[in-house]
Amino acid sequence: MKLFDASNFPSKAIVRTTANTGSTITLDASKGKIFVINVNDSFTLANPINMKDGEQITVIFRILAASKVLTPGSKIKGSITLTTTAARTDCITLIYDKTNDIYIVNNVRQAIVH
């Protein structure tokens, strides 16, 4: 895996979405590098798309309803367990390893008060 050079891509906006009952959310790295997901219910976080080798994206989960479950895509490697208390924020980064075709969970921060 090579280190991604951030100077090779333009600045992108923050991408916002909401997780409702049975939602599947796919993060598209060509649309942004920071994603905010408002968590109203349990959902599936699909494998991201359009990431380059070594590229990193940040995912912010705004926990709006308590005790919701995130089911990660098959290529997301590492633990993602959402905070069980409402009105909290969790934050992770995902790094793409093209050689192994996996997304590595990194820098997990949990239970940040809104």
TORPA-4810 file (N, C-alpha, C, O; in nm, 3 decimals):
<nodes>
NODE_1_0.085_-0.117_0.000_0.000_0.000_0.000_0.089_0.123_0.000_0.181_0.133_0.082_M
NODE_2_0.064_0.217_-0.090_0.141_0.340_-0.092_0.064_0.450_-0.018_-0.058_0.444_-0.006_K
NODE_3_0.136_0.547_0.031_0.074_0.659_0.101_0.009_0.750_-0.002_0.073_0.793_-0.097_L
NODE_4_-0.118_0.780_0.018_-0.193_0.864_-0.076_-0.148_1.009_-0.064_-0.134_1.060_0.047_F
NODE_5_-0.125_1.074_-0.175_-0.083_1.213_-0.178_-0.207_1.302_-0.188_-0.271_1.309_-0.293_D
NODE_6_-0.240_1.370_-0.079_-0.362_1.451_-0.072_-0.362_1.567_-0.172_-0.469_1.620_-0.203_A
NODE_7_-0.248_1.606_-0.222_-0.243_1.717_-0.317_-0.296_1.677_-0.455_-0.315_1.763_-0.541_S
NODE_8_-0.320_1.548_-0.476_-0.367_1.501_-0.605_-0.519_1.505_-0.623_-0.569_1.468_-0.729_N
NODE_9_-0.590_1.548_-0.523_-0.735_1.558_-0.541_-0.784_1.693_-0.491_-0.730_1.748_-0.394_F
NODE_10_-0.888_1.748_-0.557_-0.940_1.879_-0.515_-1.017_1.869_-0.385_-1.061_1.762_-0.345_P
NODE_11_-1.031_1.981_-0.320_-1.110_1.988_-0.198_-1.254_1.952_-0.227_-1.310_1.995_-0.329_S
NODE_12_-1.315_1.874_-0.142_-1.454_1.830_-0.161_-1.538_1.876_-0.043_-1.487_1.904_0.066_K
NODE_13_-1.666_1.885_-0.067_-1.760_1.923_0.037_-1.784_1.806_0.132_-1.750_1.692_0.102_A
NODE_14_-1.843_1.837_0.245_-1.887_1.734_0.338_-2.014_1.672_0.280_-2.104_1.743_0.237_I
NODE_15_-2.020_1.540_0.280_-2.136_1.467_0.227_-2.221_1.424_0.345_-2.171_1.359_0.437_V
NODE_16_-2.349_1.458_0.343_-2.439_1.426_0.454_-2.549_1.331_0.408_-2.600_1.342_0.297_R
NODE_17_-2.585_1.237_0.497_-2.694_1.144_0.469_-2.755_1.098_0.601_-2.702_1.126_0.708_T
NODE_18_-2.868_1.025_0.592_-2.937_0.976_0.710_-2.958_0.826_0.699_-2.997_0.776_0.593_T
NODE_19_-2.933_0.754_0.809_-2.956_0.610_0.815_-3.092_0.585_0.878_-3.112_0.612_0.997_A
NODE_20_-3.183_0.534_0.799_-3.316_0.498_0.848_-3.329_0.346_0.848_-3.235_0.276_0.813_N
NODE_21_-3.444_0.295_0.888_-3.467_0.152_0.898_-3.428_0.079_0.770_-3.479_0.109_0.663_T
NODE_22_-3.335_-0.016_0.784_-3.295_-0.099_0.671_-3.210_-0.030_0.565_-3.189_-0.087_0.459_G
NODE_23_-3.162_0.089_0.591_-3.082_0.163_0.494_-2.950_0.092_0.464_-2.892_0.026_0.550_S
NODE_24_-2.906_0.106_0.340_-2.769_0.069_0.302_-2.705_0.197_0.250_-2.755_0.259_0.157_T
NODE_25_-2.594_0.234_0.312_-2.527_0.358_0.275_-2.392_0.323_0.212_-2.312_0.249_0.270_I
NODE_26_-2.368_0.378_0.093_-2.242_0.358_0.023_-2.170_0.492_0.017_-2.224_0.590_-0.035_T
NODE_27_-2.050_0.497_0.070_-1.970_0.619_0.069_-1.891_0.627_-0.062_-1.816_0.535_-0.095_L
NODE_28_-1.909_0.736_-0.137_-1.843_0.754_-0.266_-1.733_0.858_-0.250_-1.760_0.977_-0.238_D
NODE_29_-1.607_0.811_-0.249_-1.493_0.899_-0.225_-1.474_1.004_-0.333_-1.402_1.102_-0.311_A
NODE_30_-1.536_0.987_-0.450_-1.527_1.089_-0.554_-1.615_1.209_-0.522_-1.601_1.315_-0.583_S
NODE_31_-1.706_1.194_-0.426_-1.798_1.302_-0.388_-1.750_1.380_-0.267_-1.795_1.492_-0.244_K
NODE_32_-1.659_1.322_-0.189_-1.611_1.391_-0.070_-1.517_1.302_0.010_-1.503_1.183_-0.018_G
NODE_33_-1.455_1.362_0.108_-1.362_1.290_0.195_-1.412_1.285_0.339_-1.356_1.213_0.422_K
NODE_34_-1.517_1.362_0.368_-1.578_1.363_0.500_-1.726_1.333_0.482_-1.795_1.399_0.404_I
NODE_35_-1.774_1.233_0.555_-1.914_1.190_0.546_-1.978_1.199_0.683_-1.921_1.153_0.782_F
NODE_36_-2.098_1.258_0.689_-2.173_1.268_0.814_-2.300_1.186_0.796_-2.380_1.211_0.706_V
NODE_37_-2.318_1.087_0.883_-2.436_1.002_0.878_-2.516_1.024_1.005_-2.468_0.997_1.115_I
NODE_38_-2.641_1.074_0.990_-2.733_1.087_1.102_-2.798_0.952_1.124_-2.869_0.902_1.036_N
NODE_39_-2.773_0.891_1.239_-2.818_0.755_1.267_-2.951_0.758_1.342_-2.956_0.788_1.462_V
NODE_40_-3.059_0.727_1.268_-3.193_0.716_1.327_-3.230_0.572_1.356_-3.315_0.546_1.441_N
NODE_41_-3.165_0.478_1.286_-3.199_0.337_1.301_-3.079_0.253_1.258_-2.980_0.305_1.207_D
NODE_42_-3.089_0.122_1.278_-2.983_0.031_1.236_-2.969_0.035_1.085_-3.067_0.056_1.014_S
NODE_43_-2.846_0.013_1.035_-2.822_0.024_0.892_-2.698_-0.054_0.851_-2.621_-0.099_0.936_F
NODE_44_-2.680_-0.068_0.720_-2.561_-0.132_0.663_-2.472_-0.024_0.602_-2.519_0.060_0.525_T
NODE_45_-2.345_-0.028_0.636_-2.246_0.059_0.574_-2.175_-0.025_0.469_-2.088_-0.107_0.502_L
NODE_46_-2.212_-0.005_0.342_-2.153_-0.084_0.233_-2.006_-0.048_0.215_-1.958_0.053_0.267_A
NODE_47_-1.935_-0.132_0.141_-1.796_-0.101_0.109_-1.791_0.030_0.033_-1.870_0.050_-0.059_N
NODE_48_-1.699_0.121_0.069_-1.687_0.248_-0.005_-1.652_0.223_-0.152_-1.605_0.116_-0.189_P
NODE_49_-1.675_0.324_-0.234_-1.641_0.314_-0.376_-1.552_0.433_-0.415_-1.549_0.536_-0.348_I
NODE_50_-1.481_0.416_-0.524_-1.397_0.521_-0.585_-1.284_0.570_-0.495_-1.249_0.688_-0.500_N
NODE_51_-1.228_0.481_-0.414_-1.111_0.518_-0.332_-0.984_0.473_-0.401_-0.981_0.368_-0.467_M
NODE_52_-0.879_0.551_-0.386_-0.748_0.519_-0.440_-0.664_0.451_-0.331_-0.692_0.465_-0.212_K
NODE_53_-0.561_0.378_-0.374_-0.474_0.309_-0.280_-0.415_0.406_-0.179_-0.355_0.506_-0.217_D
NODE_54_-0.432_0.378_-0.051_-0.379_0.462_0.055_-0.467_0.580_0.092_-0.438_0.652_0.188_G
NODE_55_-0.575_0.601_0.018_-0.664_0.714_0.045_-0.740_0.692_0.175_-0.770_0.579_0.212_E
NODE_56_-0.771_0.801_0.241_-0.841_0.799_0.369_-0.967_0.883_0.360_-0.966_0.991_0.302_Q
NODE_57_-1.076_0.833_0.419_-1.199_0.912_0.434_-1.237_0.912_0.582_-1.203_0.820_0.656_I
NODE_58_-1.308_1.015_0.622_-1.356_1.027_0.760_-1.507_1.009_0.760_-1.578_1.067_0.678_T
NODE_59_-1.555_0.930_0.855_-1.698_0.907_0.868_-1.740_0.949_1.009_-1.688_0.900_1.109_V
NODE_60_-1.836_1.040_1.014_-1.889_1.091_1.141_-2.031_1.037_1.156_-2.117_1.062_1.071_I
NODE_61_-2.054_0.965_1.265_-2.186_0.910_1.293_-2.251_0.994_1.402_-2.204_0.993_1.516_F
NODE_62_-2.357_1.066_1.368_-2.432_1.142_1.469_-2.543_1.051_1.519_-2.639_1.025_1.448_R
NODE_63_-2.529_1.004_1.640_-2.623_0.907_1.698_-2.745_0.983_1.748_-2.739_1.052_1.850_I
NODE_64_-2.857_0.971_1.676_-2.979_1.042_1.711_-3.077_0.955_1.789_-3.165_1.007_1.858_L
NODE_65_-3.063_0.824_1.778_-3.150_0.730_1.848_-3.061_0.624_1.913_-2.964_0.579_1.853_A
NODE_66_-3.096_0.584_2.034_-3.012_0.492_2.111_-3.014_0.350_2.056_-3.109_0.307_1.991_A
NODE_67_-2.906_0.278_2.084_-2.893_0.134_2.061_-2.919_0.090_1.917_-2.998_0.000_1.893_S
NODE_68_-2.853_0.154_1.822_-2.864_0.117_1.681_-2.740_0.039_1.638_-2.632_0.059_1.693_K
NODE_69_-2.757_-0.049_1.541_-2.650_-0.138_1.499_-2.604_-0.103_1.358_-2.685_-0.081_1.268_V
NODE_70_-2.473_-0.097_1.340_-2.413_-0.077_1.209_-2.358_-0.212_1.163_-2.282_-0.277_1.234_L
NODE_71_-2.399_-0.254_1.043_-2.345_-0.375_0.982_-2.248_-0.332_0.872_-2.290_-0.273_0.773_T
NODE_72_-2.117_-0.362_0.888_-2.020_-0.316_0.788_-2.015_-0.406_0.665_-2.049_-0.525_0.672_P
NODE_73_-1.973_-0.347_0.552_-1.952_-0.424_0.430_-1.844_-0.528_0.450_-1.764_-0.519_0.543_G
NODE_74_-1.840_-0.626_0.362_-1.750_-0.741_0.377_-1.601_-0.705_0.367_-1.517_-0.781_0.415_S
NODE_75_-1.568_-0.592_0.306_-1.428_-0.552_0.290_-1.382_-0.451_0.394_-1.267_-0.408_0.392_K
NODE_76_-1.471_-0.412_0.485_-1.436_-0.320_0.593_-1.380_-0.403_0.707_-1.451_-0.484_0.766_I
NODE_77_-1.252_-0.381_0.739_-1.183_-0.464_0.838_-1.147_-0.381_0.960_-1.079_-0.279_0.951_K
NODE_78_-1.194_-0.428_1.074_-1.176_-0.358_1.201_-1.311_-0.342_1.267_-1.414_-0.358_1.202_G
NODE_79_-1.310_-0.312_1.391_-1.433_-0.305_1.468_-1.501_-0.168_1.458_-1.437_-0.064_1.475_S
NODE_80_-1.632_-0.171_1.429_-1.713_-0.049_1.433_-1.836_-0.082_1.517_-1.928_-0.149_1.469_I
NODE_81_-1.838_-0.037_1.639_-1.954_-0.054_1.726_-2.002_0.084_1.765_-1.929_0.161_1.828_T
NODE_82_-2.125_0.117_1.726_-2.176_0.251_1.754_-2.205_0.270_1.903_-2.244_0.177_1.973_L
NODE_83_-2.184_0.393_1.949_-2.221_0.430_2.085_-2.370_0.404_2.103_-2.450_0.432_2.013_T
NODE_84_-2.409_0.350_2.218_-2.548_0.312_2.239_-2.634_0.424_2.298_-2.754_0.406_2.315_T
NODE_85_-2.575_0.538_2.327_-2.647_0.651_2.386_-2.680_0.754_2.278_-2.593_0.790_2.198_T
NODE_86_-2.804_0.802_2.275_-2.842_0.907_2.180_-2.770_1.037_2.214_-2.717_1.054_2.324_A
NODE_87_-2.769_1.129_2.118_-2.706_1.261_2.134_-2.555_1.252_2.155_-2.496_1.330_2.230_A
NODE_88_-2.494_1.155_2.087_-2.349_1.138_2.089_-2.300_1.130_1.945_-2.379_1.109_1.852_R
NODE_89_-2.169_1.145_1.926_-2.109_1.136_1.794_-1.991_1.040_1.799_-1.908_1.047_1.890_T
NODE_90_-1.984_0.950_1.701_-1.869_0.862_1.683_-1.800_0.905_1.554_-1.864_0.956_1.462_D
NODE_91_-1.671_0.884_1.547_-1.595_0.925_1.429_-1.489_0.818_1.399_-1.419_0.772_1.489_C
NODE_92_-1.478_0.778_1.271_-1.376_0.683_1.229_-1.311_0.734_1.100_-1.366_0.819_1.030_I
NODE_93_-1.196_0.680_1.071_-1.139_0.696_0.938_-1.126_0.558_0.876_-1.105_0.459_0.946_T
NODE_94_-1.140_0.554_0.745_-1.120_0.431_0.668_-1.006_0.457_0.571_-1.003_0.561_0.504_L
NODE_95_-0.913_0.364_0.562_-0.801_0.373_0.470_-0.810_0.256_0.373_-0.827_0.141_0.414_I
NODE_96_-0.798_0.285_0.243_-0.808_0.179_0.143_-0.672_0.116_0.115_-0.575_0.186_0.086_Y
NODE_97_-0.667_-0.016_0.123_-0.549_-0.096_0.090_-0.582_-0.171_-0.039_-0.648_-0.275_-0.036_D
NODE_98_-0.535_-0.118_-0.151_-0.567_-0.176_-0.282_-0.508_-0.315_-0.299_-0.572_-0.402_-0.359_K
NODE_99_-0.388_-0.339_-0.246_-0.322_-0.469_-0.260_-0.411_-0.581_-0.207_-0.425_-0.685_-0.270_T
NODE_100_-0.471_-0.559_-0.091_-0.558_-0.660_-0.029_-0.706_-0.633_-0.053_-0.792_-0.711_-0.012_N
NODE_101_-0.736_-0.522_-0.122_-0.873_-0.481_-0.152_-0.960_-0.478_-0.025_-1.067_-0.540_-0.020_D
NODE_102_-0.910_-0.404_0.077_-0.984_-0.390_0.202_-0.982_-0.244_0.247_-0.898_-0.165_0.204_I
NODE_103_-1.076_-0.210_0.334_-1.087_-0.078_0.394_-1.059_-0.095_0.543_-1.134_-0.162_0.614_Y
NODE_104_-0.951_-0.034_0.590_-0.904_-0.053_0.727_-0.964_0.054_0.817_-0.950_0.174_0.791_I
NODE_105_-1.030_0.011_0.925_-1.085_0.103_1.023_-0.970_0.157_1.106_-0.888_0.081_1.158_V
NODE_106_-0.965_0.292_1.119_-0.855_0.357_1.188_-0.910_0.475_1.268_-1.016_0.529_1.235_N
NODE_107_-0.840_0.515_1.372_-0.872_0.635_1.450_-1.018_0.642_1.495_-1.091_0.733_1.457_N
NODE_108_-1.060_0.547_1.574_-1.197_0.543_1.625_-1.210_0.637_1.745_-1.134_0.626_1.841_V
NODE_109_-1.305_0.728_1.739_-1.339_0.817_1.851_-1.487_0.796_1.881_-1.568_0.797_1.789_R
NODE_110_-1.523_0.778_2.006_-1.661_0.747_2.037_-1.717_0.834_2.151_-1.645_0.887_2.235_Q
NODE_111_-1.851_0.843_2.147_-1.930_0.906_2.253_-1.897_1.053_2.275_-1.900_1.102_2.388_A
NODE_112_-1.866_1.124_2.167_-1.844_1.268_2.177_-1.981_1.332_2.195_-2.073_1.305_2.117_I
NODE_113_-1.996_1.417_2.295_-2.125_1.481_2.324_-2.154_1.585_2.219_-2.067_1.665_2.185_V
NODE_114_-2.277_1.586_2.165_-2.316_1.687_2.063_-2.312_1.825_2.124_-2.342_1.923_2.056_H
</nodes>
